[in-house]
Each structure stands twice: as C-alpha cells, then as structure tokens.
Amino acid sequence: LVGLAAKQGMSRNASNTISNINQFLGKKFSDVKNVVEKSPFKVKEKDGLPIFVVDWAGKLKSFSPTQLATFLFSDLKDTAVSASGETELPVVLAAPYSFSEEQKTNLRQAAASARFKTQ
C-alpha cells in the first residue's frame, strides 16, 4: 500500500508501514541511527547502509531505501497512466535543496527503475 491507504493502515500494522524514506535515501546507517531508534518499522544495517525489513506475504523481505522509492514511483506512475490514459507522461523530479548529491543520485536511480524518463 502507498500513500493514504498506507497511512490509514499504519495503526494496524506499524512494523510494516514505512514512512519518510527520504530520510534514509543516500545515507549511511550511522547517519540515521537516531531515526531508526524512534521508528516503529525494522531497519537493519547491511554493508553500512540502512535496510528495511518487512513481513511481505508471510516472509521476511529486505529492501533498500532506493528500492522502496522505486515502488512508490512505480505506483505513482501507474496511477497517473490509469487516470490519463497516456503511456508516456512528462515528469519533473524535484529534490529538496538540502539533499546531498548521493541522495539525489539515489532518487534518480529510483525514478529510472520506475521507468520514468529522467534528464
């Protein structure tokens, strides 16, 4: 689930509802340790990077922040295509000014994986 549906389900399934992935994109685990300690969802360290652990269809699965951003972008694209009937939609991808180059790169990678045309 993404967006409002996920937000509404958070109280029923907090450990599998991941929010604010932008705080984790392009960062080392040590950079987000304080966020991890306060999060209801599971985050582990793998090769110095944060990895989210969720129960997906009865199995524990691990996802990087970039993979989760890809899921989000894919869902947004599918919704836009369904609503518009167009298969190729122009997209403007904006990152906060405070994002580091590594965070911007991770954001671009997620958009490309979701089949967005990025420039």
MODELLER restraints for C-alpha pairs under 7 A, 6 or more apart:
rsr = mdl.restraints
at = mdl.atoms
rsr.add(forms.Gaussian(group=physical.xy_distance, feature=features.Distance(at['CA:2:A'], at['CA:72:A']), mean=6.69, stdev=0.5))
rsr.add(forms.Gaussian(group=physical.xy_distance, feature=features.Distance(at['CA:6:A'], at['CA:17:A']), mean=6.68, stdev=0.5))
rsr.add(forms.Gaussian(group=physical.xy_distance, feature=features.Distance(at['CA:10:A'], at['CA:17:A']), mean=5.67, stdev=0.5))
rsr.add(forms.Gaussian(group=physical.xy_distance, feature=features.Distance(at['CA:14:A'], at['CA:40:A']), mean=5.79, stdev=0.5))
rsr.add(forms.Gaussian(group=physical.xy_distance, feature=features.Distance(at['CA:14:A'], at['CA:41:A']), mean=6.42, stdev=0.5))
rsr.add(forms.Gaussian(group=physical.xy_distance, feature=features.Distance(at['CA:15:A'], at['CA:40:A']), mean=5.24, stdev=0.5))
rsr.add(forms.Gaussian(group=physical.xy_distance, feature=features.Distance(at['CA:15:A'], at['CA:41:A']), mean=4.05, stdev=0.5))
rsr.add(forms.Gaussian(group=physical.xy_distance, feature=features.Distance(at['CA:15:A'], at['CA:42:A']), mean=6.52, stdev=0.5))
rsr.add(forms.Gaussian(group=physical.xy_distance, feature=features.Distance(at['CA:16:A'], at['CA:41:A']), mean=5.91, stdev=0.5))
rsr.add(forms.Gaussian(group=physical.xy_distance, feature=features.Distance(at['CA:16:A'], at['CA:54:A']), mean=5.30, stdev=0.5))
rsr.add(forms.Gaussian(group=physical.xy_distance, feature=features.Distance(at['CA:16:A'], at['CA:55:A']), mean=6.55, stdev=0.5))
rsr.add(forms.Gaussian(group=physical.xy_distance, feature=features.Distance(at['CA:17:A'], at['CA:41:A']), mean=6.56, stdev=0.5))
rsr.add(forms.Gaussian(group=physical.xy_distance, feature=features.Distance(at['CA:18:A'], at['CA:41:A']), mean=6.24, stdev=0.5))
rsr.add(forms.Gaussian(group=physical.xy_distance, feature=features.Distance(at['CA:21:A'], at['CA:65:A']), mean=6.02, stdev=0.5))
rsr.add(forms.Gaussian(group=physical.xy_distance, feature=features.Distance(at['CA:24:A'], at['CA:32:A']), mean=6.69, stdev=0.5))
rsr.add(forms.Gaussian(group=physical.xy_distance, feature=features.Distance(at['CA:24:A'], at['CA:65:A']), mean=6.10, stdev=0.5))
rsr.add(forms.Gaussian(group=physical.xy_distance, feature=features.Distance(at['CA:25:A'], at['CA:65:A']), mean=5.42, stdev=0.5))
rsr.add(forms.Gaussian(group=physical.xy_distance, feature=features.Distance(at['CA:25:A'], at['CA:66:A']), mean=6.37, stdev=0.5))
rsr.add(forms.Gaussian(group=physical.xy_distance, feature=features.Distance(at['CA:25:A'], at['CA:103:A']), mean=5.35, stdev=0.5))
rsr.add(forms.Gaussian(group=physical.xy_distance, feature=features.Distance(at['CA:25:A'], at['CA:106:A']), mean=6.31, stdev=0.5))
rsr.add(forms.Gaussian(group=physical.xy_distance, feature=features.Distance(at['CA:26:A'], at['CA:102:A']), mean=5.07, stdev=0.5))
rsr.add(forms.Gaussian(group=physical.xy_distance, feature=features.Distance(at['CA:26:A'], at['CA:103:A']), mean=4.16, stdev=0.5))
rsr.add(forms.Gaussian(group=physical.xy_distance, feature=features.Distance(at['CA:26:A'], at['CA:106:A']), mean=5.85, stdev=0.5))
rsr.add(forms.Gaussian(group=physical.xy_distance, feature=features.Distance(at['CA:27:A'], at['CA:49:A']), mean=6.91, stdev=0.5))
rsr.add(forms.Gaussian(group=physical.xy_distance, feature=features.Distance(at['CA:28:A'], at['CA:48:A']), mean=5.78, stdev=0.5))
rsr.add(forms.Gaussian(group=physical.xy_distance, feature=features.Distance(at['CA:28:A'], at['CA:49:A']), mean=4.69, stdev=0.5))
rsr.add(forms.Gaussian(group=physical.xy_distance, feature=features.Distance(at['CA:28:A'], at['CA:50:A']), mean=6.48, stdev=0.5))
rsr.add(forms.Gaussian(group=physical.xy_distance, feature=features.Distance(at['CA:29:A'], at['CA:45:A']), mean=6.05, stdev=0.5))
rsr.add(forms.Gaussian(group=physical.xy_distance, feature=features.Distance(at['CA:29:A'], at['CA:48:A']), mean=5.59, stdev=0.5))
rsr.add(forms.Gaussian(group=physical.xy_distance, feature=features.Distance(at['CA:29:A'], at['CA:49:A']), mean=4.68, stdev=0.5))
rsr.add(forms.Gaussian(group=physical.xy_distance, feature=features.Distance(at['CA:29:A'], at['CA:50:A']), mean=4.74, stdev=0.5))
rsr.add(forms.Gaussian(group=physical.xy_distance, feature=features.Distance(at['CA:36:A'], at['CA:43:A']), mean=6.38, stdev=0.5))
rsr.add(forms.Gaussian(group=physical.xy_distance, feature=features.Distance(at['CA:42:A'], at['CA:52:A']), mean=5.85, stdev=0.5))
rsr.add(forms.Gaussian(group=physical.xy_distance, feature=features.Distance(at['CA:42:A'], at['CA:53:A']), mean=5.35, stdev=0.5))
rsr.add(forms.Gaussian(group=physical.xy_distance, feature=features.Distance(at['CA:43:A'], at['CA:50:A']), mean=6.19, stdev=0.5))
rsr.add(forms.Gaussian(group=physical.xy_distance, feature=features.Distance(at['CA:43:A'], at['CA:51:A']), mean=5.42, stdev=0.5))
rsr.add(forms.Gaussian(group=physical.xy_distance, feature=features.Distance(at['CA:43:A'], at['CA:52:A']), mean=4.48, stdev=0.5))
rsr.add(forms.Gaussian(group=physical.xy_distance, feature=features.Distance(at['CA:43:A'], at['CA:53:A']), mean=5.95, stdev=0.5))
rsr.add(forms.Gaussian(group=physical.xy_distance, feature=features.Distance(at['CA:44:A'], at['CA:50:A']), mean=5.83, stdev=0.5))
rsr.add(forms.Gaussian(group=physical.xy_distance, feature=features.Distance(at['CA:44:A'], at['CA:51:A']), mean=5.25, stdev=0.5))
rsr.add(forms.Gaussian(group=physical.xy_distance, feature=features.Distance(at['CA:44:A'], at['CA:52:A']), mean=6.40, stdev=0.5))
rsr.add(forms.Gaussian(group=physical.xy_distance, feature=features.Distance(at['CA:45:A'], at['CA:51:A']), mean=5.95, stdev=0.5))
rsr.add(forms.Gaussian(group=physical.xy_distance, feature=features.Distance(at['CA:50:A'], at['CA:64:A']), mean=6.79, stdev=0.5))
rsr.add(forms.Gaussian(group=physical.xy_distance, feature=features.Distance(at['CA:51:A'], at['CA:62:A']), mean=6.21, stdev=0.5))
rsr.add(forms.Gaussian(group=physical.xy_distance, feature=features.Distance(at['CA:51:A'], at['CA:63:A']), mean=5.60, stdev=0.5))
rsr.add(forms.Gaussian(group=physical.xy_distance, feature=features.Distance(at['CA:51:A'], at['CA:64:A']), mean=4.85, stdev=0.5))
rsr.add(forms.Gaussian(group=physical.xy_distance, feature=features.Distance(at['CA:51:A'], at['CA:65:A']), mean=6.92, stdev=0.5))
rsr.add(forms.Gaussian(group=physical.xy_distance, feature=features.Distance(at['CA:52:A'], at['CA:62:A']), mean=5.46, stdev=0.5))
rsr.add(forms.Gaussian(group=physical.xy_distance, feature=features.Distance(at['CA:52:A'], at['CA:63:A']), mean=5.17, stdev=0.5))
rsr.add(forms.Gaussian(group=physical.xy_distance, feature=features.Distance(at['CA:52:A'], at['CA:64:A']), mean=6.20, stdev=0.5))
rsr.add(forms.Gaussian(group=physical.xy_distance, feature=features.Distance(at['CA:53:A'], at['CA:60:A']), mean=6.52, stdev=0.5))
rsr.add(forms.Gaussian(group=physical.xy_distance, feature=features.Distance(at['CA:53:A'], at['CA:61:A']), mean=5.63, stdev=0.5))
rsr.add(forms.Gaussian(group=physical.xy_distance, feature=features.Distance(at['CA:53:A'], at['CA:62:A']), mean=4.55, stdev=0.5))
rsr.add(forms.Gaussian(group=physical.xy_distance, feature=features.Distance(at['CA:53:A'], at['CA:63:A']), mean=6.58, stdev=0.5))
rsr.add(forms.Gaussian(group=physical.xy_distance, feature=features.Distance(at['CA:54:A'], at['CA:60:A']), mean=5.57, stdev=0.5))
rsr.add(forms.Gaussian(group=physical.xy_distance, feature=features.Distance(at['CA:54:A'], at['CA:61:A']), mean=5.45, stdev=0.5))
rsr.add(forms.Gaussian(group=physical.xy_distance, feature=features.Distance(at['CA:54:A'], at['CA:62:A']), mean=6.51, stdev=0.5))
rsr.add(forms.Gaussian(group=physical.xy_distance, feature=features.Distance(at['CA:55:A'], at['CA:61:A']), mean=6.23, stdev=0.5))
rsr.add(forms.Gaussian(group=physical.xy_distance, feature=features.Distance(at['CA:66:A'], at['CA:106:A']), mean=5.94, stdev=0.5))
rsr.add(forms.Gaussian(group=physical.xy_distance, feature=features.Distance(at['CA:66:A'], at['CA:107:A']), mean=6.95, stdev=0.5))
rsr.add(forms.Gaussian(group=physical.xy_distance, feature=features.Distance(at['CA:66:A'], at['CA:110:A']), mean=5.49, stdev=0.5))
rsr.add(forms.Gaussian(group=physical.xy_distance, feature=features.Distance(at['CA:67:A'], at['CA:110:A']), mean=6.65, stdev=0.5))
rsr.add(forms.Gaussian(group=physical.xy_distance, feature=features.Distance(at['CA:69:A'], at['CA:110:A']), mean=5.68, stdev=0.5))
rsr.add(forms.Gaussian(group=physical.xy_distance, feature=features.Distance(at['CA:70:A'], at['CA:110:A']), mean=4.42, stdev=0.5))
rsr.add(forms.Gaussian(group=physical.xy_distance, feature=features.Distance(at['CA:70:A'], at['CA:111:A']), mean=6.22, stdev=0.5))
rsr.add(forms.Gaussian(group=physical.xy_distance, feature=features.Distance(at['CA:70:A'], at['CA:113:A']), mean=6.08, stdev=0.5))
rsr.add(forms.Gaussian(group=physical.xy_distance, feature=features.Distance(at['CA:70:A'], at['CA:114:A']), mean=5.38, stdev=0.5))
rsr.add(forms.Gaussian(group=physical.xy_distance, feature=features.Distance(at['CA:73:A'], at['CA:111:A']), mean=6.33, stdev=0.5))
rsr.add(forms.Gaussian(group=physical.xy_distance, feature=features.Distance(at['CA:73:A'], at['CA:114:A']), mean=5.81, stdev=0.5))
rsr.add(forms.Gaussian(group=physical.xy_distance, feature=features.Distance(at['CA:74:A'], at['CA:114:A']), mean=4.83, stdev=0.5))
rsr.add(forms.Gaussian(group=physical.xy_distance, feature=features.Distance(at['CA:81:A'], at['CA:87:A']), mean=5.77, stdev=0.5))
rsr.add(forms.Gaussian(group=physical.xy_distance, feature=features.Distance(at['CA:95:A'], at['CA:104:A']), mean=6.62, stdev=0.5))
rsr.add(forms.Gaussian(group=physical.xy_distance, feature=features.Distance(at['CA:112:A'], at['CA:118:A']), mean=6.68, stdev=0.5))
